[in-house]
Amino acid sequence: MAFDPFTGVEVAAGSPADRPRAAVLGLEPPRYCAECGRRMVVQVVPDGWTARCSRHGQLESAAGP
C-alpha cells in the first residue's frame, strides 16, 4: 500500500497516518485508491459500499449475513 485509503496521503515507511475518527472505527469507506492515491467513486448502500478507482478497478465491502 503506497497511499492511505482514507486521506490519500502517501504513506512513508513507519509513519502513522492521521485518519479521521470514523475511519478508525470502521464506519467510513475508503475514499482514495491505496495503489495510486486517486479519489475513488464511492457508493454507500444500507448493507455496505462499493468504491471504484478509474485505474485499478472496484472494491466492495463484505456482504452482510
Backbone torsions as a table, in degrees:
resi	resn	phi	psi	omega
1	MET	NA	123.5	-178.0
2	ALA	-101.1	-22.4	-177.7
3	PHE	-131.1	147.6	176.9
4	ASP	-73.0	126.5	-176.4
5	PRO	-72.0	-9.6	-178.9
6	PHE	-106.1	-23.1	-179.2
7	THR	-117.9	-21.5	-178.7
8	GLY	80.7	3.2	-178.8
9	VAL	-81.5	139.7	178.0
10	GLU	-64.0	132.5	-177.3
11	VAL	-91.5	116.1	176.0
12	ALA	-85.0	155.9	-178.6
13	ALA	-59.5	118.2	175.5
14	GLY	82.5	-1.5	179.7
15	SER	-93.7	128.2	-179.2
16	PRO	-73.1	142.5	177.8
17	ALA	-83.9	142.3	177.8
18	ASP	-91.3	83.2	-175.3
19	ARG	-85.3	149.8	173.5
20	PRO	-61.9	151.0	-176.9
21	ARG	-57.8	-41.0	180.0
22	ALA	-62.7	-35.7	178.4
23	ALA	-69.1	-39.5	178.5
24	VAL	-62.4	-37.3	-179.6
25	LEU	-80.8	-5.6	179.2
26	GLY	82.2	20.2	-177.6
27	LEU	-97.2	-5.9	-174.6
28	GLU	-120.8	134.8	175.6
29	PRO	-75.8	159.7	176.5
30	PRO	-65.8	141.9	-178.6
31	ARG	-109.5	-15.8	-177.8
32	TYR	-126.6	147.3	177.9
33	CYS	-69.9	131.2	-179.5
34	ALA	-72.8	-18.9	-178.9
35	GLU	-88.6	-39.7	-174.6
36	CYS	-121.8	-12.3	178.4
37	GLY	82.3	4.0	178.5
38	ARG	-72.9	149.5	175.4
39	ARG	-68.1	134.3	-179.5
40	MET	-101.2	158.0	173.0
41	VAL	-85.8	119.0	-174.8
42	VAL	-116.3	133.9	174.7
43	GLN	-124.2	123.8	179.5
44	VAL	-104.6	129.2	177.8
45	VAL	-123.6	166.8	-176.7
46	PRO	-55.3	-31.0	-177.4
47	ASP	-107.5	17.1	177.8
48	GLY	156.0	-152.3	-178.8
49	TRP	-155.3	160.8	169.5
50	THR	-129.7	145.7	178.5
51	ALA	-135.2	130.4	-175.9
52	ARG	-124.1	124.7	173.8
53	CYS	-95.4	137.6	-179.0
54	SER	-66.7	-19.9	-178.6
55	ARG	-103.9	-33.9	-170.3
56	HIS	-116.6	7.4	173.7
57	GLY	91.8	-158.9	-169.6
58	GLN	-111.1	142.2	171.9
59	LEU	-114.2	149.5	176.1
60	GLU	-134.5	147.1	173.6
61	SER	-74.5	162.6	177.5
62	ALA	-66.8	138.6	178.6
63	ALA	-69.8	148.4	179.8
64	GLY	-67.8	177.3	-177.1
65	PRO	-64.3	NA	NA
